[in-house]
Amino acid sequence: MAIKQKTKSLKATQNNLADTFMQLKVLNGAEISGDKITPFKTEIAKHDYTGIQTVDTTIFQINIGKLCNQTCAHCHVDAGPDRKEENMSKTTLARCLEIIKTIPSIQFVDITGGAPEMNAHFRWFVEEVSKGGITVINRCNLTILRANPKYYDLPEFFKNHKVHIVSSLPYFTKKRTDNQRGDGVFEDSIKALQMLNEVGYGKEGSGLILDLVYNPTGAFLPGSQETLQAEFKRQLKRKFDIEFNTLLAITNLPISRFLDYLLESGNYEEYMEKLHAAFNPATLDGLMCRNTLSVSWDGFIYDCDFNQMLDLKVNVASQHIDNFDLAALQNREVILNQHCYGCTAGAGSSCGGEIAGV
């Protein structure tokens, strides 16, 4: 069963899964998965891991807001045009800037959403971070570059600040892309990629990095990242003269709208069993939660973006940036739950794609 396109967020339709408590109840509920899925902490203990400990923070990730011009069928953020209230204020962004300056190990500021560019303070924040010599990663849905004339100059803005673009493109064909992300998305995405290529993104020697993100359109794991990348490069170059740097293969985690799809289609139990069966201990040391701090639009701190969407805050006393405590956050134990099987299945999955070889 294909993922049915959504027109409104779970929150707007008052779906029970808009409540993170309900999502966690499903993930941990014996009434659905029975005793087939071993608790994640029990699974990793079989491989001599009593937990997952963090290392120095190199990535400061910010979910700048849930407002988006798309309502993607698989979205773990439950973002959309109706999520106008959940947007990071300039005060909160300024506090993030202060914190970034106090963490010497930070190499990347990773801005995600929603569509990050729709936040009123996005450009100001990118400019300020760039002044400090830190690389900005922007997770762009591509269609935002075509959504409104006020965004048409974004490729030049990104170029001027050497922003690393990570852009969503589920597939190199119209049908599969539009099925997941909405009618017309593929055509606008292709035009946006061509706009980025025109200013130098994805071109050899330009220093302007353009990565694509692939995630499956159904209840299965992604194929080999290397194989997919070669095919994407071949097809996009041949059909549209588009170039990019790297393809990142990401597993759909059983969270929010993808969890809703799994339950609606009757695929939930099978998908969780599939993730469990594909568990790969070689991924554990490379998990993004180990070197990432993830901050929500309202300033709370999480181990990763997925924990953020389940409201599983960091395991320290100070859980908000207003009371930021770097010493307490260092070498903390990561909060784990059943969704962590998604990041550890097969070659693994993170915001940077595959983690380890199978």
C-alpha positions as CSV (number, residue, x, y, z in Angstrom):
1,M,0.0,0.0,0.0
2,A,1.4,3.4,-1.0
3,I,1.6,6.2,1.4
4,K,-1.5,8.4,1.0
5,Q,-0.7,12.1,0.6
6,K,-1.9,14.2,3.5
7,T,-3.3,17.7,3.2
8,K,-3.3,18.6,6.9
9,S,-1.1,17.8,9.8
10,L,-2.1,15.3,12.4
11,K,-2.5,18.2,14.9
12,A,-4.9,20.0,12.6
13,T,-7.1,16.9,12.1
14,Q,-7.0,16.1,15.9
15,N,-5.4,12.7,15.2
16,N,-4.5,10.9,18.4
17,L,-1.0,10.5,17.2
18,A,-0.5,14.2,17.4
19,D,0.1,13.5,21.0
20,T,3.6,12.2,21.6
21,F,2.4,10.2,24.6
22,M,0.2,8.2,22.2
23,Q,3.0,7.6,19.8
24,L,5.2,6.2,22.6
25,K,2.3,4.1,23.8
26,V,2.1,2.5,20.4
27,L,5.9,2.0,20.2
28,N,6.0,0.3,23.5
29,G,2.5,-1.3,23.5
30,A,2.4,-5.1,23.8
31,E,-1.2,-5.0,22.4
32,I,0.2,-4.4,18.9
33,S,3.7,-5.8,18.8
34,G,3.4,-8.5,21.5
35,D,6.6,-9.8,22.8
36,K,8.2,-10.0,19.4
37,I,10.2,-6.8,19.6
38,T,12.9,-6.8,22.2
39,P,13.3,-3.6,24.1
40,F,16.1,-1.6,22.4
41,K,18.2,-1.3,25.6
42,T,17.9,-5.1,26.1
43,E,19.0,-5.6,22.5
44,I,22.1,-3.5,22.7
45,A,23.0,-5.1,26.1
46,K,23.6,-8.3,24.2
47,H,26.5,-6.5,22.5
48,D,28.0,-5.2,25.7
49,Y,26.4,-1.7,25.6
50,T,24.8,-0.7,28.9
51,G,23.6,2.4,27.1
52,I,24.7,5.0,24.6
53,Q,27.1,7.6,25.8
54,T,27.7,10.9,24.1
55,V,31.0,12.3,22.9
56,D,32.0,15.9,22.2
57,T,29.3,17.9,20.5
58,T,30.2,18.7,16.9
59,I,26.6,19.3,15.5
60,F,24.2,21.9,17.0
61,Q,20.9,21.1,15.4
62,I,18.0,23.5,15.5
63,N,14.4,22.8,14.5
64,I,13.6,26.4,13.7
65,G,9.9,25.7,13.3
66,K,7.2,23.3,12.1
67,L,5.8,25.7,9.5
68,C,6.2,24.3,6.0
69,N,4.8,24.9,2.5
70,Q,4.4,21.1,2.1
71,T,2.5,18.4,4.0
72,C,4.6,15.3,3.2
73,A,3.0,11.9,3.8
74,H,5.9,10.5,5.8
75,C,6.9,13.6,7.8
76,H,8.2,12.7,11.3
77,V,7.8,16.4,12.3
78,D,4.1,16.6,11.4
79,A,5.0,19.9,9.6
80,G,2.8,21.8,7.3
81,P,1.2,25.1,6.3
82,D,-1.1,24.9,9.4
83,R,1.8,24.8,11.9
84,K,2.1,28.6,12.1
85,E,2.5,28.9,15.9
86,E,5.5,26.6,16.4
87,N,8.3,28.9,15.1
88,M,11.5,29.9,16.9
89,S,11.6,33.5,18.1
90,K,14.6,35.8,17.5
91,T,15.2,35.8,21.2
92,T,15.5,32.0,21.2
93,L,17.8,32.0,18.2
94,A,20.0,34.7,19.8
95,R,20.3,32.4,22.9
96,C,21.3,29.6,20.6
97,L,24.0,31.8,19.1
98,E,25.4,32.5,22.6
99,I,25.5,28.8,23.3
100,I,27.2,27.9,20.1
101,K,30.0,30.3,20.9
102,T,30.6,28.5,24.2
103,I,31.1,25.0,22.7
104,P,34.6,24.9,21.1
105,S,33.9,21.5,19.4
106,I,31.0,22.7,17.3
107,Q,31.7,22.3,13.6
108,F,28.2,22.5,12.1
109,V,24.9,24.3,12.9
110,D,22.2,22.2,11.3
111,I,19.0,24.0,10.6
112,T,15.9,22.0,10.0
113,G,12.1,22.4,10.1
114,G,9.4,22.5,8.6
115,A,10.8,24.7,5.9
116,P,13.5,26.6,7.8
117,E,13.5,29.4,5.2
118,M,9.9,30.3,6.3
119,N,11.1,31.5,9.7
120,A,11.2,35.3,9.7
121,H,14.6,35.3,11.3
122,F,16.2,32.5,9.2
123,R,18.5,34.8,7.1
124,W,19.6,36.8,10.1
125,F,20.6,33.6,11.9
126,V,22.5,32.1,9.0
127,E,24.4,35.4,8.6
128,E,25.3,35.5,12.3
129,V,26.5,31.9,12.5
130,S,28.5,32.3,9.3
131,K,30.4,35.2,10.8
132,G,31.8,32.7,13.4
133,G,33.3,30.5,10.7
134,I,31.0,27.6,11.5
135,T,29.4,25.7,8.6
136,V,25.7,26.1,8.3
137,I,23.7,23.1,7.1
138,N,20.2,23.9,5.8
139,R,17.7,21.1,5.2
140,C,15.8,22.4,2.3
141,N,12.7,20.9,0.8
142,L,13.6,22.5,-2.6
143,T,10.0,23.6,-3.4
144,I,10.3,26.5,-1.1
145,L,12.7,28.1,-3.6
146,R,9.8,28.1,-6.1
147,A,7.0,28.9,-3.6
148,N,7.0,32.7,-3.6
149,P,9.1,35.4,-5.2
150,K,10.6,36.4,-1.8
151,Y,12.5,33.1,-1.8
152,Y,13.7,33.2,-5.4
153,D,17.1,34.8,-4.4
154,L,17.8,32.1,-1.8
155,P,20.3,30.2,-4.0
156,E,22.5,33.4,-4.1
157,F,22.0,33.9,-0.4
158,F,23.1,30.3,0.3
159,K,26.1,30.8,-2.0
160,N,27.2,34.0,-0.3
161,H,27.3,32.3,3.0
162,K,28.6,29.0,1.8
163,V,25.6,27.2,3.3
164,H,25.7,23.4,2.9
165,I,22.4,22.4,1.3
166,V,20.8,19.1,2.2
167,S,17.7,18.7,0.0
168,S,14.8,16.3,-0.1
169,L,14.2,14.3,-3.2
170,P,12.6,10.9,-2.6
171,Y,13.2,9.7,-6.2
172,F,14.2,10.7,-9.7
173,T,10.7,10.2,-11.0
174,K,7.6,12.3,-10.8
175,K,5.2,9.6,-9.6
176,R,7.1,8.3,-6.6
177,T,8.1,11.8,-5.5
178,D,4.7,13.3,-5.8
179,N,3.1,10.3,-4.1
180,Q,5.2,11.1,-1.0
181,R,5.4,14.8,-1.1
182,G,2.4,16.1,-3.0
183,D,1.3,16.9,-6.6
184,G,3.7,19.1,-8.5
185,V,6.6,18.7,-6.0
186,F,8.8,16.8,-8.4
187,E,8.6,19.4,-11.1
188,D,9.3,22.3,-8.7
189,S,12.1,20.3,-7.0
190,I,13.9,19.8,-10.4
191,K,13.6,23.5,-11.2
192,A,15.0,24.3,-7.7
193,L,17.9,22.0,-8.2
194,Q,18.7,23.6,-11.5
195,M,18.6,27.0,-9.8
196,L,21.1,25.7,-7.3
197,N,23.3,24.3,-10.0
198,E,23.3,27.6,-11.8
199,V,25.0,29.4,-8.9
200,G,27.5,26.6,-8.5
201,Y,26.0,24.1,-6.1
202,G,26.9,20.5,-6.7
203,K,29.6,21.5,-9.2
204,E,33.1,20.1,-8.9
205,G,35.5,22.5,-7.4
206,S,32.9,25.1,-6.4
207,G,33.1,24.3,-2.7
208,L,29.3,24.6,-2.6
209,I,27.9,21.4,-1.3
210,L,24.5,20.1,-2.5
211,D,23.4,16.7,-1.0
212,L,20.2,14.9,-1.7
213,V,18.1,12.9,0.8
214,Y,16.5,9.6,-0.3
215,N,14.0,7.8,1.9
216,P,11.7,5.0,0.9
217,T,8.0,5.6,-0.1
218,G,6.7,2.6,1.8
219,A,7.3,0.2,4.7
220,F,10.7,-1.0,3.7
221,L,14.3,-0.2,4.3
222,P,16.4,1.9,1.9
223,G,18.8,0.1,-0.4
224,S,22.5,0.6,-0.6
225,Q,23.4,4.3,-0.4
226,E,26.3,3.8,-2.8
227,T,24.1,2.1,-5.4
228,L,21.3,4.6,-5.0
229,Q,23.7,7.5,-5.4
230,A,25.1,6.2,-8.6
231,E,21.7,5.7,-10.1
232,F,20.4,9.2,-8.9
233,K,23.5,10.8,-10.4
234,R,23.1,9.0,-13.7
235,Q,19.4,9.7,-14.0
236,L,19.4,13.3,-12.9
237,K,22.3,14.2,-15.2
238,R,20.8,12.4,-18.2
239,K,17.3,13.7,-17.8
240,F,17.7,17.1,-16.4
241,D,21.5,18.0,-16.5
242,I,21.5,18.2,-12.7
243,E,24.6,17.5,-10.6
244,F,24.9,17.0,-6.8
245,N,27.5,15.8,-4.3
246,T,26.2,13.0,-2.1
247,L,23.0,11.0,-1.7
248,L,22.0,10.4,1.9
249,A,19.9,7.3,2.4
250,I,17.6,7.7,5.4
251,T,15.3,5.1,7.0
252,N,11.8,6.2,7.8
253,L,11.3,6.1,11.6
254,P,8.0,5.0,13.0
255,I,7.1,8.5,14.3
256,S,4.3,10.9,13.6
257,R,2.8,10.7,10.1
258,F,4.8,7.7,9.0
259,L,3.6,5.9,12.2
260,D,0.1,6.9,11.2
261,Y,0.6,5.4,7.7
262,L,2.0,2.1,9.2
263,L,-1.0,1.7,11.5
264,E,-3.5,2.7,8.8
265,S,-2.0,0.3,6.2
266,G,-1.6,-2.6,8.7
267,N,2.2,-2.5,8.2
268,Y,3.2,-1.5,11.7
269,E,4.0,-4.8,13.2
270,E,5.8,-6.1,10.1
271,Y,7.8,-2.9,9.8
272,M,8.9,-3.0,13.4
273,E,9.9,-6.7,13.0
274,K,11.8,-5.8,9.9
275,L,13.8,-3.1,11.8
276,H,14.4,-5.4,14.7
277,A,15.6,-8.2,12.4
278,A,18.0,-5.8,10.6
279,F,19.6,-4.5,13.8
280,N,23.3,-3.9,13.2
281,P,25.5,-3.3,16.3
282,A,28.2,-1.9,14.0
283,T,26.0,1.3,13.8
284,L,26.0,2.0,17.5
285,D,29.2,4.0,17.8
286,G,28.3,6.2,14.8
287,L,24.8,7.2,15.9
288,M,24.1,11.0,15.5
289,C,22.7,11.3,19.0
290,R,26.3,10.8,20.3
291,N,27.7,14.0,18.9
292,T,24.6,16.1,18.4
293,L,22.5,18.5,20.5
294,S,19.0,19.1,19.1
295,V,17.1,22.2,20.1
296,S,13.3,22.5,19.5
297,W,11.6,25.7,18.3
298,D,10.7,26.5,21.9
299,G,14.2,26.0,23.3
300,F,14.2,22.5,24.8
301,I,17.2,20.2,24.4
302,Y,17.2,16.7,23.0
303,D,19.7,14.0,22.0
304,C,18.4,14.0,18.4
305,D,15.7,15.3,16.1
306,F,13.7,12.0,16.4
307,N,13.7,12.2,20.2
308,Q,12.6,15.8,19.9
309,M,9.6,14.7,17.9
310,L,8.7,12.2,20.6
311,D,9.4,14.9,23.4
312,L,12.1,12.7,24.9
313,K,14.2,15.4,26.5
314,V,17.9,15.0,27.4
315,N,18.7,13.1,30.6
316,V,20.0,16.0,32.6
317,A,18.4,18.4,35.1
318,S,18.7,21.5,32.8
319,Q,16.6,20.7,29.8
320,H,16.1,24.2,28.3
321,I,18.6,26.6,26.7
322,D,17.8,29.3,29.3
323,N,19.5,27.0,31.8
324,F,22.1,25.6,29.5
325,D,24.7,23.5,31.3
326,L,27.5,22.2,29.0
327,A,29.2,20.3,31.8
328,A,26.1,18.3,32.6
329,L,25.4,17.6,28.9
330,Q,28.9,16.2,28.3
331,N,29.2,12.4,28.5
332,R,25.5,12.1,29.2
333,E,23.5,8.9,28.5
334,V,21.2,9.1,25.5
335,I,17.5,8.5,26.0
336,L,16.5,5.4,24.1
337,N,13.3,3.9,22.9
338,Q,11.9,1.5,20.3
339,H,12.2,4.0,17.4
340,C,16.0,3.7,17.8
341,Y,15.8,0.5,15.8
342,G,15.2,2.7,12.8
343,C,18.7,4.3,13.1
344,T,20.4,1.0,13.7
345,A,18.8,-1.2,11.0
346,G,21.0,-2.4,8.1
347,A,23.7,0.1,7.3
348,G,22.2,2.5,9.8
349,S,20.5,5.8,9.4
350,S,21.2,9.4,10.5
351,C,20.8,12.9,9.4
352,G,24.0,12.2,7.5
353,G,22.8,9.0,5.8
354,E,24.3,5.6,6.3
355,I,26.4,5.0,9.4
356,A,28.2,1.6,8.8
357,G,28.6,-1.2,6.3
358,V,26.2,-4.1,6.7
